Amino acid sequence: MNTPRPEYPNPVFMRKEWLNLNGEWSFSCGECKKADKIIVPFCPESVLSGVGYTGFIKKVIYSRRFEIPAEWKGRRVFIHFGAADYHAKVYINGGFAGSHKGGYTPFAFDITKFLVDGENKVTVEAEDDLFSGNQPSGKQSKRLESFGCFYTRTTGIWQTVWLEAVPKDYIVSVRIEANAEGNVRIAVNKTGEGIVKAEAFYNGESVCVIKNAGVIEMNISDIHLWDIGQGNLYDLTLTYGDDRVYSYFGLRSVSLENGDLLLNGRKVFGRWVLDQGFYPDGIYTAPDDDALKNDIIYSMQLGFNGARLHQKLFEPRFLYWADKLGYMVWDEHANWGLDISKAEAVENFLPEWLEGMERDFSHPSVIGWCPFNETWDTEGGKRQCDDVLRIVYEATKKFDNTRPVIDTSGNFHVITDIFDIHDYNQDKSQFASHYDGHIFLNFTDRQTYRGEPYFVSEYGGIKWSEGENGGWGYGDAPKTREEFLDRYSSLTHTLLANDKILGFCYTQLYDVEQEQNGLMTYDRKFKFEPEIIHKINTEKAAIE
């Protein structure tokens, strides 16, 4: 069989000496007893995995055999996992290579000392407990079935697994910070004390070469800005002894000024859409690379210039395509499922969030961070611990002071760069009254507006599906297509016409299982002519 998801999983930090371990693995699961094989990187709940068991799964065990290429002899070998949900332990030929907690971030282990000539065996154990309250799980349902805005679960490996060869001294990680003036700062984390050569290219032509043992500072004179609809990426090659890493960057600046969002120094209105990152056949994992790219293309055809990547840290290749296509995204963690009523929740959240920021920092498409979404009180009535949000906000700003941070989208804000709200009112007149020359504030007993820039980061959610199928959406569904378009146009125009709003985010791009309020079906078919929605979304905003 062909290797599923054969492309390199993280183009912003890429080597050419690698071996994809996706494909058929041996598999065991106490709940899904009949399954003894699985197709990695698809989770056992998915159809593409070949298992398709959607009940609760507490623990899964994977194994497969592999051989190291002869040309890797004498080099260090690492095993990499894009993501595995939630607590993973890795063994090579029976030896314990390492463990990782966190269902959304990558991890790797040096397995050189465990390898033998000829055939080797990797075993992975992953435990997942959605009911603990100690792990972020996003939109994964805690009921046996999907319901409301909660969907099919993901257990175990759900991103690419691969091997990589490096020399004795090698580049561990790279953090690239570039701005619209052409200044590029490349922080290279490496073993040893040698010199790193950095060479930047634009359209295949070398534009800058710098050598340094410390932080590399470039000044690009041939400036092509990363912008909406224009990726204009610069390729980057980093050479350190016998190690070579390939990356890229985009020249762009993001800032807030007088209540507006500025991209490269000019006001832009954010026409974002909510993207859940779910797929009918792969659940959390896109069936192929084109599926990631196409979701962005579809969104842009509908007149959106970006997305809130919702309750999930997306695959790095989604961000790669957002970088290439010029698509502004908000990075958000999957905080639902984590009990944040106690300060100790920071221990189960912040390490994984910082890993995600480290992974995604160099992507020009990421224009802001949002660690939490809708931090509701728990079912038992316990309120959020404000210190959790404050600590995570402050840690996020310390890690990256170049992007705005929303502490918790919608509610309940503690300290934030942007005050955003969610407003799913379906009545056109009532919705318009919220924003007629002013802004709408909710939960005023729990959060205080202090004059921050203002963003309506969820609205709409209008249910539309052909026929009666019991699907879920916000409020009363329109009875006709004309009524849907009239409501969509009115709600969207109201937000575009208010000069106190920096952007909107419509819920949502496509249906997910029973939640049928997308502008496309779950299998990515447009419900309405995209030109109609595009015309509404691209009406000139008051701030423009």
C-alpha positions as CSV (number, residue, x, y, z in Angstrom):
1,M,0.0,0.0,0.0
2,N,1.0,3.6,-0.5
3,T,2.3,5.4,2.6
4,P,-0.5,7.7,3.9
5,R,0.4,11.3,4.5
6,P,3.9,10.9,2.8
7,E,4.8,14.6,2.9
8,Y,7.3,16.0,5.4
9,P,5.2,16.9,8.4
10,N,6.8,20.2,9.4
11,P,8.1,22.3,6.5
12,V,9.3,25.2,8.7
13,F,11.9,22.9,10.1
14,M,12.8,20.2,7.6
15,R,15.6,17.8,6.9
16,K,16.1,15.6,3.8
17,E,17.4,12.5,5.7
18,W,14.2,11.1,7.1
19,L,12.0,8.0,7.0
20,N,8.2,8.1,7.2
21,L,6.8,5.4,9.5
22,N,3.2,5.9,8.6
23,G,1.3,2.9,7.4
24,E,0.2,-0.4,8.9
25,W,1.2,-1.0,12.5
26,S,0.2,-3.8,14.9
27,F,-2.4,-2.6,17.3
28,S,-4.3,-3.6,20.4
29,C,-7.0,-1.9,22.4
30,G,-9.0,-3.5,25.3
31,E,-12.3,-2.0,24.1
32,C,-11.8,-2.7,20.3
33,K,-10.9,-6.3,20.7
34,K,-11.3,-7.4,17.0
35,A,-8.7,-4.9,15.8
36,D,-5.1,-6.1,15.5
37,K,-3.9,-3.7,12.8
38,I,-4.2,0.1,12.3
39,I,-3.2,2.6,9.7
40,V,-1.0,5.3,11.2
41,P,-1.4,8.4,11.5
42,F,-5.2,8.0,11.7
43,C,-6.8,7.5,15.2
44,P,-8.6,4.3,15.9
45,E,-11.9,6.1,15.9
46,S,-11.5,7.1,12.3
47,V,-12.5,5.1,9.2
48,L,-9.1,5.7,7.6
49,S,-7.4,3.9,10.4
50,G,-9.1,0.7,9.4
51,V,-10.5,0.3,13.0
52,G,-13.4,2.7,13.2
53,Y,-14.2,2.1,16.9
54,T,-16.0,5.1,18.3
55,G,-16.6,4.0,21.9
56,F,-14.5,5.1,24.8
57,I,-10.9,4.0,24.6
58,K,-8.6,4.2,27.7
59,K,-5.4,2.8,26.3
60,V,-3.9,1.8,23.0
61,I,-0.7,-0.1,22.1
62,Y,1.1,0.2,18.7
63,S,4.1,-1.6,17.3
64,R,5.9,-1.9,14.0
65,R,9.3,-3.0,12.7
66,F,11.8,-0.9,10.7
67,E,15.3,-0.9,9.4
68,I,17.7,2.0,9.5
69,P,19.1,3.0,6.1
70,A,22.7,2.0,5.7
71,E,23.8,5.5,4.9
72,W,22.7,6.6,8.4
73,K,25.5,4.6,10.0
74,G,27.4,6.7,12.5
75,R,24.7,9.3,12.8
76,R,22.2,10.0,15.7
77,V,18.7,8.8,15.0
78,F,15.6,10.4,16.4
79,I,12.0,9.2,16.4
80,H,9.5,12.0,16.0
81,F,5.7,12.1,16.7
82,G,3.6,14.9,15.4
83,A,1.1,14.3,18.1
84,A,-0.4,11.5,20.2
85,D,-3.3,11.9,22.6
86,Y,-2.6,11.9,25.5
87,H,0.1,10.3,27.6
88,A,2.5,8.4,25.3
89,K,5.4,6.0,26.2
90,V,7.8,4.9,23.6
91,Y,10.0,1.8,23.6
92,I,12.6,0.7,21.1
93,N,13.6,-3.0,21.1
94,G,12.1,-3.1,24.6
95,G,14.1,-0.2,25.9
96,F,12.3,2.8,27.3
97,A,13.0,5.8,25.0
98,G,10.8,8.3,26.7
99,S,7.3,9.6,27.5
100,H,5.3,12.7,26.7
101,K,2.1,14.2,28.1
102,G,-0.1,16.4,25.8
103,G,-2.3,15.4,23.0
104,Y,-1.6,18.2,20.6
105,T,2.1,18.9,20.4
106,P,5.2,17.1,18.9
107,F,7.8,15.1,20.7
108,A,11.0,13.3,19.8
109,F,13.5,10.9,21.4
110,D,17.1,10.1,20.6
111,I,16.9,6.3,20.0
112,T,20.5,5.7,18.8
113,K,21.6,3.6,21.8
114,F,18.6,1.2,21.4
115,L,19.2,0.4,17.8
116,V,20.6,-2.8,16.4
117,D,21.7,-3.9,13.0
118,G,18.9,-5.1,10.8
119,E,15.4,-5.1,12.1
120,N,14.2,-2.9,15.0
121,K,10.9,-2.7,16.8
122,V,9.1,0.4,18.1
123,T,6.3,0.1,20.6
124,V,4.0,3.0,21.6
125,E,1.6,3.0,24.5
126,A,-0.9,5.8,24.8
127,E,-3.4,6.5,27.7
128,D,-6.3,8.9,27.4
129,D,-8.7,9.9,30.1
130,L,-11.2,12.6,29.1
131,F,-13.0,12.4,32.5
132,S,-10.0,13.3,34.6
133,G,-10.4,17.0,34.3
134,N,-6.6,17.1,34.0
135,Q,-6.1,17.2,30.3
136,P,-7.2,19.5,27.5
137,S,-9.4,17.7,25.1
138,G,-11.2,20.3,23.0
139,K,-14.4,19.3,21.3
140,Q,-14.0,15.5,22.0
141,S,-17.3,14.2,23.4
142,K,-17.6,12.9,26.9
143,R,-20.7,11.1,26.0
144,L,-20.7,7.9,24.1
145,E,-22.2,9.7,21.2
146,S,-21.5,13.1,19.6
147,F,-23.9,15.9,20.7
148,G,-24.3,19.6,20.4
149,C,-20.9,21.0,19.6
150,F,-19.0,18.0,20.8
151,Y,-17.7,15.4,18.3
152,T,-16.0,12.0,17.9
153,R,-13.0,11.4,20.1
154,T,-9.4,10.9,19.0
155,T,-7.1,8.5,20.9
156,G,-3.4,7.8,20.4
157,I,-1.3,8.7,17.4
158,W,-3.0,11.2,15.1
159,Q,-0.1,12.8,13.3
160,T,2.9,11.5,11.3
161,V,5.6,9.4,12.9
162,W,9.0,9.6,11.4
163,L,12.7,8.9,11.9
164,E,15.4,11.4,11.2
165,A,19.2,11.2,11.1
166,V,21.5,13.9,12.4
167,P,25.3,14.2,12.9
168,K,26.9,14.3,16.4
169,D,26.5,18.1,16.6
170,Y,23.2,19.3,15.1
171,I,20.5,22.0,15.1
172,V,17.9,21.3,17.8
173,S,15.4,24.0,16.9
174,V,15.0,27.3,15.2
175,R,12.9,30.4,16.1
176,I,12.5,33.0,13.3
177,E,11.2,36.5,13.9
178,A,10.8,38.7,10.8
179,N,9.2,42.1,10.3
180,A,8.0,44.3,7.5
181,E,11.2,46.3,7.5
182,G,13.2,43.3,6.3
183,N,14.8,42.5,9.7
184,V,15.0,38.8,10.4
185,R,16.2,37.4,13.7
186,I,17.1,33.7,13.7
187,A,17.7,32.1,17.1
188,V,19.3,28.7,16.5
189,N,19.3,26.2,19.4
190,K,22.1,23.7,18.7
191,T,24.5,21.3,20.3
192,G,28.2,22.3,20.3
193,E,29.7,25.8,19.8
194,G,30.2,25.9,16.0
195,I,29.3,28.5,13.4
196,V,25.9,28.4,11.6
197,K,25.6,29.6,8.0
198,A,22.2,31.0,7.1
199,E,21.3,31.7,3.5
200,A,17.9,33.3,2.5
201,F,16.5,32.9,-1.0
202,Y,13.6,34.6,-2.8
203,N,12.3,32.8,-5.9
204,G,15.4,30.7,-6.0
205,E,17.8,33.7,-5.9
206,S,20.1,34.2,-2.9
207,V,19.3,37.5,-1.1
208,C,21.4,37.3,2.1
209,V,24.1,35.1,3.6
210,I,25.1,35.4,7.3
211,K,27.5,33.3,9.4
212,N,27.4,33.4,13.2
213,A,27.8,31.2,16.3
214,G,25.0,33.0,18.1
215,V,21.8,34.7,17.1
216,I,21.7,35.4,13.4
217,E,20.5,38.9,12.3
218,M,19.6,39.4,8.7
219,N,18.7,42.6,6.9
220,I,16.8,41.8,3.7
221,S,16.9,44.7,1.2
222,D,14.8,43.0,-1.5
223,I,11.5,43.2,0.4
224,H,8.4,41.3,-0.6
225,L,5.9,41.5,2.2
226,W,3.8,38.6,3.4
227,D,0.2,39.8,3.2
228,I,-3.4,38.7,2.8
229,G,-3.6,36.5,-0.2
230,Q,0.2,36.9,-0.9
231,G,2.5,34.5,0.8
232,N,5.8,35.9,-0.7
233,L,7.8,33.5,1.4
234,Y,11.6,33.5,1.6
235,D,13.3,30.1,1.7
236,L,16.0,29.6,4.3
237,T,18.9,27.1,4.5
238,L,20.8,26.6,7.8
239,T,24.1,24.8,7.6
240,Y,25.9,23.6,10.8
241,G,28.8,21.3,10.1
242,D,27.3,18.3,8.5
243,D,23.7,19.2,9.5
244,R,21.4,21.1,7.2
245,V,17.9,22.3,8.0
246,Y,15.5,23.9,5.5
247,S,13.0,26.5,6.6
248,Y,11.3,29.7,5.4
249,F,10.0,33.0,6.6
250,G,7.7,35.8,5.7
251,L,8.3,39.5,6.2
252,R,5.3,41.0,8.0
253,S,4.4,43.0,11.1
254,V,1.3,42.7,13.4
255,S,0.3,45.3,15.9
256,L,-2.7,47.0,17.6
257,E,-3.1,50.7,17.5
258,N,-6.1,52.9,18.5
259,G,-8.4,49.9,18.6
260,D,-7.4,48.6,15.1
261,L,-5.4,45.6,13.9
262,L,-2.5,46.7,11.8
263,L,-0.8,44.3,9.3
264,N,2.4,45.8,7.9
265,G,1.4,49.2,9.3
266,R,-2.0,49.5,7.7
267,K,-5.5,48.8,9.1
268,V,-7.0,45.5,8.2
269,F,-10.5,44.2,9.0
270,G,-10.3,40.6,10.1
271,R,-12.8,38.5,8.1
272,W,-12.2,35.3,10.0
273,V,-14.2,32.1,10.1
274,L,-14.3,29.4,12.8
275,D,-12.4,26.2,11.6
276,Q,-12.7,23.1,13.8
277,G,-10.1,21.0,12.0
278,F,-12.3,17.9,11.8
279,Y,-12.6,15.5,8.8
280,P,-15.4,12.9,8.2
281,D,-12.9,10.0,7.5
282,G,-9.9,11.1,9.5
283,I,-11.5,12.9,12.5
284,Y,-8.6,15.1,13.8
285,T,-6.3,14.1,10.9
286,A,-6.7,15.3,7.3
287,P,-6.9,12.5,4.8
288,D,-4.2,14.1,2.7
289,D,-2.3,17.3,2.3
290,D,-4.7,18.7,-0.3
291,A,-7.5,18.6,2.3
292,L,-5.6,21.0,4.5
293,K,-4.8,23.3,1.6
294,N,-8.3,23.2,0.2
295,D,-10.0,24.3,3.4
296,I,-8.1,27.5,3.2
297,I,-8.9,27.9,-0.5
298,Y,-12.6,27.3,0.2
299,S,-12.5,29.9,3.0
300,M,-10.9,32.5,0.7
301,Q,-13.5,31.7,-2.0
302,L,-16.1,32.7,0.5
303,G,-14.4,36.0,1.2
304,F,-12.7,35.2,4.5
305,N,-9.1,36.3,5.0
306,G,-8.3,34.0,7.9
307,A,-9.6,31.7,10.6
308,R,-9.8,31.0,14.3
309,L,-8.3,27.6,14.6
310,H,-10.7,26.4,17.2
311,Q,-10.2,24.2,20.3
312,K,-7.3,22.4,18.6
313,L,-3.7,22.9,17.7
314,F,-3.8,22.2,14.0
315,E,-1.3,20.1,12.0
316,P,1.8,22.2,11.1
317,R,1.1,21.6,7.4
318,F,-2.1,23.5,7.7
319,L,0.0,26.5,8.9
320,Y,2.4,25.9,6.0
321,W,-0.5,26.3,3.5
322,A,-1.7,29.4,5.4
323,D,1.8,30.8,5.2
324,K,1.9,30.0,1.4
325,L,-1.5,31.4,0.6
326,G,-1.5,34.5,2.9
327,Y,-4.2,33.5,5.4
328,M,-4.3,35.1,8.9
329,V,-4.9,32.6,11.7
330,W,-5.4,32.6,15.5
331,D,-3.7,29.7,17.3
332,E,-5.9,28.3,20.1
333,H,-5.4,25.4,22.5
334,A,-8.0,22.8,23.2
335,N,-8.7,23.9,26.8
336,W,-12.2,22.3,27.1
337,G,-12.0,19.2,29.2
338,L,-9.5,20.8,31.6
339,D,-10.8,21.8,35.0
340,I,-9.5,25.3,35.5
341,S,-11.3,26.0,38.8
342,K,-8.0,25.4,40.6
343,A,-4.6,26.9,40.2
344,E,-3.0,23.5,39.7
345,A,-4.6,23.4,36.2
346,V,-1.6,25.5,35.0
347,E,0.6,22.4,35.5
348,N,-1.6,20.5,33.0
349,F,-1.9,23.3,30.5
350,L,1.0,25.6,30.3
351,P,3.8,23.1,29.3
352,E,1.8,21.9,26.3
353,W,0.7,25.4,25.3
354,L,4.3,26.6,25.4
355,E,5.3,23.5,23.3
356,G,2.6,24.6,20.8
357,M,3.9,28.2,20.7
358,E,7.4,26.9,20.2
359,R,6.3,24.8,17.3
360,D,4.2,27.6,15.6
361,F,6.2,30.7,16.4
362,S,8.0,31.0,13.1
363,H,4.8,30.9,11.0
364,P,3.9,34.3,9.5
365,S,0.3,33.3,9.2
366,V,-0.1,33.1,13.0
367,I,-1.2,36.7,13.9
368,G,-2.3,36.0,17.4
369,W,-2.5,33.6,20.3
370,C,-5.6,32.5,22.2
371,P,-4.8,29.9,24.8
372,F,-8.4,29.5,26.2
373,N,-11.9,29.6,24.8
374,E,-15.1,30.2,26.7
375,T,-13.9,29.3,30.2
376,W,-17.3,28.5,31.7
377,D,-17.9,27.4,35.3
378,T,-17.9,23.7,35.8
379,E,-21.0,21.6,36.0
380,G,-20.7,21.7,39.8
381,G,-20.7,25.5,39.7
382,K,-17.0,26.0,40.4
383,R,-15.8,29.2,38.9
384,Q,-12.6,29.6,36.8
385,C,-9.5,30.4,38.7
386,D,-8.5,33.8,37.4
387,D,-4.9,33.1,38.3
388,V,-4.8,30.3,35.7
389,L,-5.7,32.7,32.9
390,R,-3.4,35.5,34.3
391,I,-0.4,33.2,34.5
392,V,-0.9,31.7,31.1
393,Y,-1.5,35.2,29.5
394,E,1.7,36.5,31.1
395,A,3.7,33.5,30.1
396,T,2.4,33.8,26.5
397,K,3.4,37.5,26.4
398,K,6.9,36.7,27.8
399,F,7.4,34.0,25.2
400,D,6.2,36.2,22.3
401,N,5.7,40.0,22.6
402,T,5.3,40.4,18.8
403,R,1.6,39.1,18.6
404,P,-1.6,40.1,20.4
405,V,-2.9,37.6,23.0
406,I,-6.6,37.0,23.9
407,D,-6.7,35.3,27.3
408,T,-10.0,33.5,26.9
409,S,-12.2,34.0,23.8
410,G,-15.7,35.1,24.7
411,N,-15.5,34.8,28.5
412,F,-14.5,35.3,31.2
413,H,-11.7,37.8,30.5
414,V,-9.1,38.5,33.2
415,I,-6.2,40.2,31.3
416,T,-6.3,40.5,27.5
417,D,-4.9,42.5,24.6
418,I,-8.2,42.3,22.8
419,F,-11.6,42.1,24.3
420,D,-13.7,39.7,22.3
421,I,-17.2,38.5,22.7
422,H,-19.4,35.8,21.3
423,D,-22.9,36.9,20.1
424,Y,-25.2,34.2,18.6
425,N,-28.4,36.4,18.7
426,Q,-30.3,35.3,15.6
427,D,-32.8,38.2,15.5
428,K,-31.5,40.8,13.0
429,S,-33.0,43.8,14.8
430,Q,-31.8,42.8,18.2
431,F,-28.3,42.0,16.9
432,A,-28.2,45.4,15.1
433,S,-29.2,47.1,18.4
434,H,-26.1,45.6,20.0
435,Y,-23.8,47.4,17.7
436,D,-25.6,50.6,16.7
437,G,-22.9,53.2,17.2
438,H,-21.5,51.3,20.2
439,I,-20.3,47.9,21.2
440,F,-22.0,45.0,23.0
441,L,-20.8,43.9,26.4
442,N,-21.8,40.6,28.0
443,F,-21.2,38.9,31.4
444,T,-20.5,42.4,32.9
445,D,-20.7,40.8,36.4
446,R,-17.8,38.5,35.5
447,Q,-15.6,40.6,33.1
448,T,-14.7,44.2,32.8
449,Y,-14.1,46.1,29.5
450,R,-11.1,48.5,29.9
451,G,-11.1,50.0,26.4
452,E,-9.2,47.2,24.7
453,P,-9.5,46.7,20.9
454,Y,-12.8,44.9,20.3
455,F,-13.5,41.7,18.3
456,V,-16.8,39.8,17.7
457,S,-15.0,36.4,17.6
458,E,-18.1,34.2,17.2
459,Y,-21.4,35.0,15.7
460,G,-23.9,33.5,13.3
461,G,-23.9,29.8,13.6
462,I,-27.0,29.8,11.4
463,K,-28.3,26.2,10.9
464,W,-28.9,25.2,7.3
465,S,-29.3,21.8,5.9
466,E,-31.4,20.5,3.1
467,G,-34.3,18.5,4.6
468,E,-35.1,17.6,8.2
469,N,-32.2,15.6,9.7
470,G,-32.2,16.6,13.3
471,G,-28.9,18.5,13.1
472,W,-27.9,21.1,15.6
473,G,-27.3,24.9,15.2
474,Y,-27.8,28.1,17.1
475,G,-31.4,29.5,17.5
476,D,-34.2,28.9,15.0
477,A,-33.1,27.8,11.6
478,P,-34.3,29.8,8.6
479,K,-37.1,28.2,6.6
480,T,-35.8,29.1,3.2
481,R,-32.5,29.7,1.5
482,E,-33.5,33.3,0.9
483,E,-34.2,33.7,4.6
484,F,-30.7,32.3,5.4
485,L,-28.9,34.7,3.1
486,D,-30.9,37.6,4.4
487,R,-30.0,36.8,8.0
488,Y,-26.4,36.2,7.1
489,S,-26.1,39.4,5.2
490,S,-27.8,41.5,7.9
491,L,-25.7,40.1,10.8
492,T,-22.4,40.5,8.8
493,H,-23.3,44.0,7.6
494,T,-24.0,45.1,11.1
495,L,-20.4,44.2,12.2
496,L,-18.7,45.6,9.1
497,A,-20.5,48.9,9.6
498,N,-19.2,49.5,13.1
499,D,-15.9,51.3,13.2
500,K,-15.3,50.1,16.8
501,I,-14.9,46.5,15.7
502,L,-11.5,45.2,14.3
503,G,-13.0,42.0,12.9
504,F,-15.5,39.2,13.0
505,C,-15.4,35.4,13.1
506,Y,-18.4,33.6,11.6
507,T,-19.4,30.2,13.0
508,Q,-18.5,28.2,10.9
509,L,-16.7,27.1,7.8
510,Y,-18.2,23.6,7.5
511,D,-20.6,21.3,9.3
512,V,-19.0,18.9,11.9
513,E,-21.1,15.8,12.4
514,Q,-24.4,16.8,13.9
515,E,-23.5,20.5,14.1
516,Q,-24.9,21.8,10.9
517,N,-24.3,25.5,10.9
518,G,-21.4,25.6,8.4
519,L,-21.3,27.4,5.1
520,M,-20.2,24.0,3.6
521,T,-21.3,20.4,4.4
522,Y,-19.0,18.2,6.4
523,D,-17.7,16.7,3.2
524,R,-16.8,20.2,2.0
525,K,-19.6,21.0,-0.5
526,F,-20.7,24.6,-0.7
527,K,-24.3,25.1,0.6
528,F,-24.6,28.4,-1.3
529,E,-22.9,29.8,-4.3
530,P,-19.6,31.0,-2.8
531,E,-19.8,34.2,-4.9
532,I,-22.9,35.3,-2.9
533,I,-21.2,34.8,0.5
534,H,-18.0,36.4,-0.9
535,K,-19.8,39.5,-1.9
536,I,-21.3,39.9,1.6
537,N,-18.1,39.2,3.4
538,T,-16.0,41.6,1.4
539,E,-18.3,44.6,1.7
540,K,-16.1,47.5,2.8
541,A,-15.7,47.7,6.5
542,A,-16.1,51.0,8.4
543,I,-12.5,50.9,9.6
544,E,-11.3,50.5,6.0
